[in-house]
Amino acid sequence: MKLTIGHLYPDLLNLYGDQGNIKCLMRRLQWRGIEAEVKPFLSGESLDFADLDVVLLGGGSDREQELVCRQLGEIRRDFGSYVEDGGVVLAVCGGYQILGDYYRTAEKEIPGLGILPAYTKWEPRRLVGNIILDSPLSLAPVVGFENHGGRTYIGEGAPFGRVLFGYGNTRTSGYEGLRYKNVIGTYLHGPLLPKNPEICDYLLERALERKFGGVWKLRRLPDRLERQANACMVERYCDRGYVWRERVGRYLPF
């Protein structure tokens, strides 16, 4: 049993430690006895989505986003078909913006892939800092770090989470990211998945269900250090803290 993870353009989209998401996906599979293979696709290389179970798009500058858009534009239909067929995608920051309809900068409009129902407009004030979300995909609050000039407006689909602390998609919407089918688009760096193992397992379970059928619930891992780090962030930045209660097997406010 094996899952194949496609890392798209790590030579261009490589800001803020997002490659740590790849390591987290691999390790959490391996710790459960499931084989994991990573296929990096560098700028100019061809790729076939039929070979991939999980796809990661990281963050990059406006220039690098435009370069990636041009390359992915040639296989936009294949990428769109992969998503509509339930393909699992984590798209962070620049990757999130690329999948929308367009990104309008101060100088021009960069066409996106039109895969996600969203568009982005640049504003001069960057939204920078720690961020905490309440997400239906995680019993624990989702924590991360955001740094973006774009304001992303979402349509069909649902937000990744409600902002408890930080800015999110537009600073004023109260929500962050976008969930569409098995895609998560988000501004959360950090990297996201090691700080939020429940989100990592959610993506892996969707990939396993798509590839092997049935309903998957991965064996729970100890995650003691991850929970402690998460609780530390929440306690520092939120009015409301959360703690893991072993007896009931979930996070509860304190």
N, C-alpha and C positions, 0 to 999 in steps of 0.2 A: 504494500500500500504506500503510495507516494503522492505528494502534491508538488507541483512545479510553480514557482514564484517568478514572475517576470518583473525585472527592475528596469523601467524605461528611462533611458538617457541619464544615467547617473553622472556622466561627464558634464552635463549641462544643468540638470536639476539636482543640486546637491547641497543646498543651504541648511544651516541650523541642525545638523545631526540627524536628518531624516533617514539616513542609511541605517540607523539603529533600528528602524521599523523592520527592516529585512531580517536582521539578526534575531529580533524578538519572534517573528513568525517562525523562523527555522527552529529556534530552541524550544519553543512551546510545542511544536510537533515532535521533535526528537525526544523530549522528556516523556512523551507518551508512547514512544515506540513507533512513530509514523515517520517514514522517510521524507526528507525535504530536499528539493533541488532548486537552486537559484540560477536563473538565466538573465544576465545583464545584457541589455541591448544599447550599444553606444550610438552616438550620432552617425547617421548614414547607413546603419545596418538594417537589414530587413527583418521583420518579425511576423510570426503566425500566431494569432490569438487562439487557434485551435489547440496549441500545445500548452497553454497556460491555464492555471487554476486560480491564481491570484495575481493581480497587476498592481504595481506601486508606481505612482507619479509623485516626485518630490517637488520642492520649491526652487525657484530660480528668479533671476532678475527679469525685467521686462524684455531686454534684448534676447535672453536665452529662451524665454517663453515664446517669443515670436519665431525663433529658429525651430523649436519643437513643434509649434503649430503647423509650420510649413511641412515638416516631415510627416506628422501624424495626419495632416490633411489628405495625404495621398492614400491613406488606408482608413479614412474616417468611417466608411461604410462597414468595414470589417470590425472596427472598434465598437461602433454603434450596435452591430449585430451581437457582438460578445456581451455587451451590457444588457441588451433586451432579452438575451437568452439566460440571464441570471449570473453572468460572469462577475466575479468579486473584484472590486477596485477600491484602493485607498488612494485618494488624490489630495495632496497637501499643498495649501497656499497657491503657488504658481500653477501646480497641477490641477487644483480645484478650478481656478479661473480659466485655464485652457479648455476644460470640458464644457464650459458654458457657451453662450451664443457669441459673445464678444467681450473684449476688454478695452474700454475707452480711456486712453491716457490723455495728458494735457495736449499732446501734439497730434494724435491720430487714433484711429480705431483699429484694433487688432482682431481679425475674425477668429472666433473660437471654433471648436469642433461641433457645437450644437448637440452634444450628447446629453448634457444636463440642462434642465429647464432653469437657467440662471443667466445673468449678465453682470458685468462688473464695470464700475466707473471709478477712475482715480480721483482722489482728493489730496490737497497738499499736506494736510495733517496726518501723519502716520499713526496708526493704532498699535501701540507697543506695550507689552507687559504680560504678567501672568493672567491666566484666565481659568475659570472654573465653570463647568456646565452641569446641569441636571439633564441626563439623557435616558431615554427609555431603553437603551441598549446596555445599560450598566447599573447595577445596584449601587455602586459607589459613585460619588461625583467624578466627573471626567476633568482631569487637570492638564494644563499645557501652557505654552507660551506663544503669543501672537505678535507678529510684526508685519503689518501690511498697510499699503497706501490705498488699495482698492476697497471699494464698498460693493459687496455682492448682494444682488437682489434675486430672490428665489421665487419660482413659480410652483408648478406641480411638484409634488413630493413633500417631504417633511424636513424640518430642521434637524441637524444632528443633536442639538440640545438647546435648552433654555439657559441663558447666561445668568449665573449667580454672582460672578465677579468678572470684570473685564469688559470688552467692547463687542466682540462678535462680528457678524456679517457687515453691519452698517454703523455701529455705535449706538443707534437709536431703536433698532428693531426688537431688541431683547432676545434675539436668537442667534445661533452660530451654526454654520455649516449647512449641509444638505444631505439627506438620505433619499436615494432613488434606486428602487430595486435592490441590488446587492452592492451599490456604490455608496461610499462615504466620501463626501467632499468637505474639507475642513481647513481652517487657518491654524490649527493647533500643531505647533512644532514641539520639540523637546528632547528626543522624539516622542511621538504620541503613544505608541503601543507599549514600550516598557513601563511607562508611568501608569498605563491603564490596561492591565492584562485582560479584563473582561471584554474590552473592545477587540483586542487581538483574537481572543477565543471566539467571539461572535463572527468575525470574518472567516476564521478557519472552519467553523461549523458550517457556514453557508457554502464554502468551497467543497467540503467533504460531502454535503448533501447533493450538491450539483453533480459531482463526479461519480459518487457511489450509490446515490439514492438513499431513501429512508430519512429518518429524523436523527440528527447527531447531537449528543450532549457530551462534550469532552469531559474526561475525568478531571476533577478539580485538583489543582496544584496548591501547595502550601501558600505561596505568595505573601509570606509574612513581611519581608522587607518592602515589597511593593505597596502593601496596605499601609505600613507605617509611613512611607514617603508620601502617599496620597493623603493620609489623615493630617500630616504635618502641613501640607499645602493648604488644605481646607481650613484647618484651625487658624492658620496665619492670615488668610485673606477673606474668609467668609464670616458672617455673623453667626452662622450655624455650623457646628462641627459634626462629623460622623465618625462612628467607631464600629469595627467589625465585632459582631456578637456571634460567637461560635455556636451557642445553643440553638439559635434560630437560623444560622447559616446565611446571614445577610448583614448589610450595613444599616445602622439605626442612628438617628440624630441624638446628640447629647447636649 
